[in-house]
Amino acid sequence: MERRASLKGRARYWFDTTLARGTSALVGWLALGCLVVVLPASAVLVWTDAHAPASRSERLAAVWRLTGETLRLGGATGPLLHVLLSVLLALVALVYVSTLVGLITTGLTERLTALRRGRSTVIEQGHSVVLGWSEQVFTVVSELVAANANRRYGAVAVLADRNKTSMEEALREKLRTTGRTRLICRSGPPTDPTLLALTQPGAASAVLVLPHDDPSADAEVVKTLLALRSALGGEEGPPVVAAVRDDRYLLAASLAAGARGIVLESDAITARLIVQSARRPGLSLVYRDLLDFAGDELYLTFDPALISRSFGDALLALATSSVIGLLRDGRPLLNPPPQTRIVPGDRLIVITRDDDTARLSDCSGLVDESVMTPSQPATHRPERVLILGWNRRAPLIVDQLGRYAVPGSLIAVVADRQEVTAEQVQDAGTDFAPRLTITFRPGDVTRPETLRCLEIDSYDSVVVLGPDPAAGQQPAEADNRTLVTLLVLHLLEQETGRELPVVTELTDDRNRTLAPISPGADVIISGKLIGLLMAQISQNWHLAAVFEELFSPTGSHVRLRPAASYVLPGSETAFATVVAAARQRGECAIGYRRHDRAAAVPDHGVRINPDKSERRRWTDRDEVIVIAQD
């Protein structure tokens, strides 16, 4: 048995050694294998044929002919030289045909591979170009598809350093349907001007440059913007929207983007929204509804009948649209004083269903002044905020909280020592001492015993931050610790019987459904937020300055105020009354959020731009959505 195994091993080794000699050995083994099968089969066919020749020599000749025909070796019989020459000619023909087939196959394969790589030039006009690939690409493309819903034809071209087929499959899986919009994927690095030119950026309506969540992301954005400039040559080019994380790259990116470029600070915008949501829960839901293309959006409109009238009059002049400001000389005036006069050249900034739904319709007759609450000066009280976890946006969050702080305010930070030190936490809020106290406690925020010692129910809001994704780590993996922390907080809620005002930051939108939080809780998906904002600006370039002010550190912003500050609780009145009451306070009312049982529906009680004739009974739990100064 052992001798048999040894012989088998030696035979396999000898066979492997011959194969290693190259193509000639492979051809030899192939010929031998074919002859081993064809010769016996041909002999059986000849010997079993009733009409086969009688003599052995003639039968052998018949076997040769049958073998030659099968292997395309001619199969000629006769003198030896004649047989050899026929075999030679057959081999030459075989080599020629095989080579020709190989060349044609190679050419077709290369062409198909090039097509699969997406290296042909896009011939669209007025399309949107998306450069780069990240989790934001699905939000951006989805919003661009929604924006094209009312058009006869639209196209979105995506250029990224990924396989074309994998990009198409990923987009198809996420988007499900694209309606009338055609998706075009091209493969290659967006930092290469030659490949970038394949997307025809000069003929596009807008170009969006997406940042990926990598340490080198901002530098890549700047290089991509420079490549875009090179690809456009001397042309002015379409509007460009880009985003960077680190403000150190903001100037370089703005210079590279040119005069028609808008560069967003993604981390700063995310930090501001987290802080605003922590101070007034529910604000993230309002921004989400305001930024997507599914509902009412921002538009510019004007009617000559409004010239010389006050801005306060305009607030009640459009029944189905909410006026929030004026565009004067290209500059937005959000929530100007009600007595501001509208002059020729001004345009109204409104929230409305479509660009043709902003029509004049005087609603002043709907106002019931008897139920309006007298305007009272705003009061600010000290706030206590608990931050669980630390990442690169945490210092920005502390800075934003410090701007709103009044004497007696507190920020408590609990995080692992590997993420941050006490000195780094203190440095983040140095500018706001002594009115703001900042404390740091090292600990694992995923452990119940750590959070039980914090008296969480004594805080006005709890901010849960996830760690920054490590190099090569998927966004979904970076959210794992956040989900565990939320589970622990949910356990504490059950123990105390009190719902905590939690604001959660997640990286992957798919984890929103996994998070153990109430349906209407504030969940900030930083990538989705920036993606929505980029898509809005790309489609409403003339409103870029409006969005910039809404998300700037100063000026007018979206706010949630108690409805009792505008109308008497229990009163039933039209939304026009709320608009008039907000006007008295120097604010623009654009909607409301209800907190009754019906608020569990998908909109979570948020209603943007209701008709001013809409009547409802207002409760002390309702909130009014306004554009107001801080």
C-alpha positions, -999 to 999 in steps of 0.1 A, spaced: 0 0 0 29 24 9 47 15 -23 16 23 -43 11 56 -25 48 64 -32 44 56 -69 13 78 -71 31 107 -55 61 103 -78 39 103 -108 21 135 -97 54 152 -90 67 142 -125 35 155 -141 37 188 -122 74 192 -132 66 187 -169 38 213 -168 62 238 -153 83 236 -185 59 260 -203 35 261 -232 51 233 -252 46 209 -224 10 219 -220 4 214 -258 21 180 -257 0 168 -228 -31 181 -246 -22 162 -278 -14 130 -259 -47 132 -240 -66 137 -272 -49 108 -289 -55 85 -259 -92 92 -264 -96 96 -301 -74 66 -314 -92 39 -294 -126 54 -302 -118 56 -339 -105 20 -339 -137 7 -323 -158 26 -349 -138 11 -378 -137 -24 -365 -174 -25 -357 -185 -10 -391 -201 -36 -413 -187 -18 -444 -151 -16 -430 -122 -28 -453 -112 -64 -449 -75 -61 -446 -58 -48 -415 -37 -22 -433 -68 -6 -448 -85 -6 -415 -56 11 -399 -56 37 -427 -93 42 -420 -85 47 -383 -59 73 -392 -83 91 -415 -110 92 -388 -85 104 -363 -72 131 -386 -107 144 -394 -115 145 -357 -84 164 -347 -83 184 -380 -50 169 -390 -59 162 -426 -62 124 -424 -45 118 -458 -31 83 -466 -4 71 -490 33 77 -489 48 88 -457 60 122 -471 25 129 -483 10 120 -449 36 142 -431 30 172 -454 -7 169 -449 -3 169 -411 21 199 -414 -5 219 -434 -32 210 -410 -11 221 -381 -3 254 -398 -40 260 -405 -48 251 -369 -22 275 -355 -35 303 -379 -71 298 -369 -63 295 -332 -42 327 -333 -69 346 -352 -95 335 -328 -72 344 -299 -66 378 -313 -103 385 -319 -112 372 -284 -85 394 -268 -96 425 -287 -132 419 -278 -123 412 -241 -103 444 -239 -131 464 -255 -157 449 -232 -134 455 -202 -130 492 -213 -167 495 -216 -172 479 -181 -146 504 -167 -167 533 -180 -141 551 -201 -164 565 -228 -173 602 -228 -207 613 -215 -227 632 -242 -254 646 -219 -263 682 -215 -275 699 -183 -267 669 -162 -254 667 -127 -218 654 -121 -209 637 -88 -172 633 -82 -160 608 -55 -176 580 -36 -187 578 0 -218 571 20 -231 605 10 -233 594 -27 -266 576 -21 -282 606 -4 -269 630 -31 -280 609 -61 -313 601 -45 -321 638 -40 -309 646 -75 -333 620 -89 -361 635 -68 -353 669 -81 -356 656 -117 -390 641 -111 -409 669 -128 -385 671 -158 -389 652 -190 -354 639 -188 -325 641 -164 -291 625 -159 -266 621 -131 -230 611 -140 -208 596 -112 -170 594 -114 -152 575 -87 -121 553 -84 -143 521 -82 -154 494 -105 -182 507 -128 -204 476 -123 -201 476 -86 -211 513 -85 -241 507 -107 -252 477 -86 -248 496 -53 -268 526 -66 -295 503 -80 -298 485 -48 -301 517 -27 -323 538 -50 -346 510 -63 -360 533 -90 -346 564 -108 -377 574 -127 -369 595 -157 -333 601 -145 -305 582 -162 -276 571 -140 -242 571 -157 -211 557 -139 -175 562 -150 -145 546 -134 -113 564 -125 -98 588 -100 -115 622 -100 -81 638 -95 -71 629 -131 -82 658 -154 -83 635 -184 -107 610 -168 -127 638 -152 -133 653 -187 -152 621 -195 -181 634 -175 -184 666 -196 -183 689 -166 -185 720 -189 -220 709 -201 -233 700 -167 -258 720 -146 -238 714 -114 -208 695 -101 -207 680 -66 -174 669 -50 -180 644 -22 -155 639 7 -148 605 19 -142 597 56 -105 594 55 -76 613 70 -66 625 35 -102 633 24 -98 671 25 -66 670 5 -83 648 -21 -112 673 -23 -87 701 -31 -70 680 -57 -103 671 -73 -113 708 -75 -79 716 -92 -84 687 -116 -119 701 -124 -104 735 -131 -78 719 -154 -105 698 -172 -126 729 -178 -97 749 -193 -106 785 -196 -143 780 -194 -163 795 -165 -179 761 -158 -210 751 -139 -217 758 -102 -195 736 -79 -205 724 -45 -179 707 -23 -173 699 14 -143 696 37 -141 685 73 -111 705 85 -114 743 83 -77 745 76 -85 733 41 -114 757 36 -95 785 20 -75 762 -3 -107 744 -14 -126 778 -19 -97 791 -41 -97 759 -61 -135 759 -66 -134 794 -80 -160 822 -81 -189 798 -87 -179 774 -60 -194 768 -26 -174 748 0 -192 736 31 -175 728 64 -191 695 71 -179 690 107 -188 726 117 -223 723 102 -229 689 119 -217 703 153 -241 733 150 -271 710 143 -262 687 172 -260 717 196 -292 732 183 -310 698 186 -296 694 221 -310 728 231 -343 722 214 -351 685 207 -368 678 174 -349 703 153 -331 677 133 -365 664 121 -373 700 109 -340 703 90 -345 669 74 -379 679 61 -367 713 50 -337 700 30 -350 670 11 -369 673 -22 -399 653 -11 -419 681 5 -419 719 4 -387 737 -6 -371 771 -7 -378 792 -38 -375 828 -49 -406 847 -61 -419 882 -66 -451 900 -73 -451 937 -83 -481 943 -60 -458 939 -30 -435 969 -39 -435 996 -13 -453 973 12 -436 961 44 -421 928 49 -446 922 77 -474 926 52 -458 900 30 -458 874 58 -496 872 55 -498 879 17 -493 843 5 -518 816 18 -499 785 7 -463 798 11 -442 808 41 -421 840 36 -388 839 54 -368 868 39 -357 890 10 -330 886 -16 -316 921 -22 -287 928 -45 -278 891 -44 -276 891 -5 -302 873 16 -319 892 44 -334 864 65 -361 875 89 -356 913 84 -376 937 107 -413 936 99 -412 973 89 -386 967 62 -400 981 29 -399 959 -3 -382 978 -31 -379 972 -68 -354 944 -75 -362 926 -42 -373 890 -44 -391 871 -17 -375 840 -2 -404 815 4 -410 779 14 -436 765 -9 -446 733 -27 -434 744 -62 -422 775 -80 -458 782 -93 -476 778 -59 -465 811 -44 -496 833 -53 -509 864 -36 -538 858 -13 -544 881 17 -547 862 49 -549 891 74 -586 884 78 -579 850 93 -560 864 122 -577 862 156 -559 887 179 -579 877 209 -560 844 213 -526 858 206 -502 856 236 -486 890 245 -450 891 233 -425 886 262 -388 891 262 -369 858 258 -353 845 290 -322 823 291 -315 799 319 -283 779 326 -282 746 308 -267 713 318 -254 691 289 -239 656 292 -216 645 264 -209 607 262 -180 599 240 -155 621 220 -145 625 184 -131 652 161 -163 672 162 -166 672 200 -144 704 204 -167 722 179 -197 710 199 -183 724 231 -175 756 213 -210 760 200 -225 752 234 -203 778 250 -216 805 227 -251 800 241 -240 795 277 -252 818 305 -236 820 340 -241 787 357 -241 765 326 -224 731 327 -210 706 302 -200 672 316 -179 650 294 -175 612 299 -151 594 275 -123 569 274 -88 583 282 -76 569 249 -100 593 231 -93 625 250 -76 639 281 -89 662 308 -66 690 295 -80 687 259 -116 689 272 -108 720 293 -90 736 264 -121 732 242 -141 756 265 -114 780 277 -129 810 259 -162 807 278 -149 806 314 -162 816 340 -198 815 328 -194 779 316 -181 750 337 -166 719 320 -160 687 338 -143 655 325 -148 620 338 -129 591 323 -149 559 318 -165 534 294 -198 548 282 -210 514 272 -210 501 308 -242 507 329 -223 512 362 -205 542 345 -237 559 335 -256 552 368 -231 573 387 -239 604 366 -274 613 377 -284 615 340 -319 627 347 -305 659 361 -292 670 327 -313 690 301 -299 670 272 -276 640 266 -253 640 235 -240 606 224 -210 608 201 -194 578 183 -157 574 177 -141 585 145 -139 556 120 -104 541 119 -85 538 86 -102 512 65 -131 508 89 -166 507 75 -190 535 87 -214 509 101 -187 495 123 -179 529 138 -215 531 151 -213 499 171 -203 516 203 -229 542 199 -257 516 196 -244 499 228 -244 532 246 -280 538 235 -290 504 248 -276 513 282 -294 547 282 -326 529 272 -321 506 303 -317 537 325 -349 552 311 -368 520 320 -353 521 355 -361 558 361 -394 559 342 -382 592 325 -376 596 288 -341 612 283 -337 640 258 -310 622 238 -293 636 207 -274 608 188 -247 611 161 -245 582 137 -223 576 107 -244 551 88 -281 559 81 -289 522 81 -282 521 118 -310 546 125 -336 517 125 -314 497 149 -310 525 175 -331 518 206 -346 553 207 -381 568 203 -393 574 167 -391 612 170 -357 614 187 -329 635 173 -305 613 152 -279 633 133 -265 614 103 -236 637 95 -230 624 60 -267 625 51 -272 660 64 -243 673 43 -255 653 13 -290 668 15 -275 703 18 -251 698 -12 -280 685 -33 -302 715 -24 -275 740 -32 -266 723 -65 -302 726 -77 -309 760 -62 -276 778 -68 -293 812 -64 -302 802 -28 -267 791 -18 -263 823 3 -296 815 21 -285 781 31 -251 794 41 -267 819 66 -291 793 80 -261 771 89 -238 799 99 -228 805 136 -245 839 135 -277 854 120 -311 839 118 -317 802 121 -345 776 123 -358 774 159 -385 755 178 -405 776 203 -434 766 227 -467 773 210 -479 789 242 -456 818 234 -477 826 204 -513 815 211 -533 806 242 -532 769 250 -566 753 242 -576 779 216 -586 769 181 -574 792 155 -559 794 120 -521 792 114 -523 828 102 -528 838 138 -495 821 147 -478 839 118 -491 872 131 -480 865 167 -446 855 155 -444 887 135 -449 907 167 -419 889 182 -398 897 151 -399 861 138 -411 842 107 -434 812 115 -429 784 90 -447 755 106 -453 736 138 -447 703 156 -475 686 174 -470 662 203 -503 643 203 -508 606 196 -510 613 159 -474 625 160 -462 589 158 -468 589 120 -438 591 97 -435 629 99 -432 627 137 -456 656 140 -436 680 120 -456 702 96 -437 726 73 -455 754 55 -491 746 64 -519 766 47 -525 797 67 -562 789 67 -555 756 84 -573 755 118 -564 734 148 -566 734 185 -532 744 200 -520 727 232 -492 736 256 -471 707 243 -471 720 207 -442 738 192 -439 765 165 -411 764 139 -398 798 133 -369 816 116 -355 838 144 -324 855 157 -306 837 186 
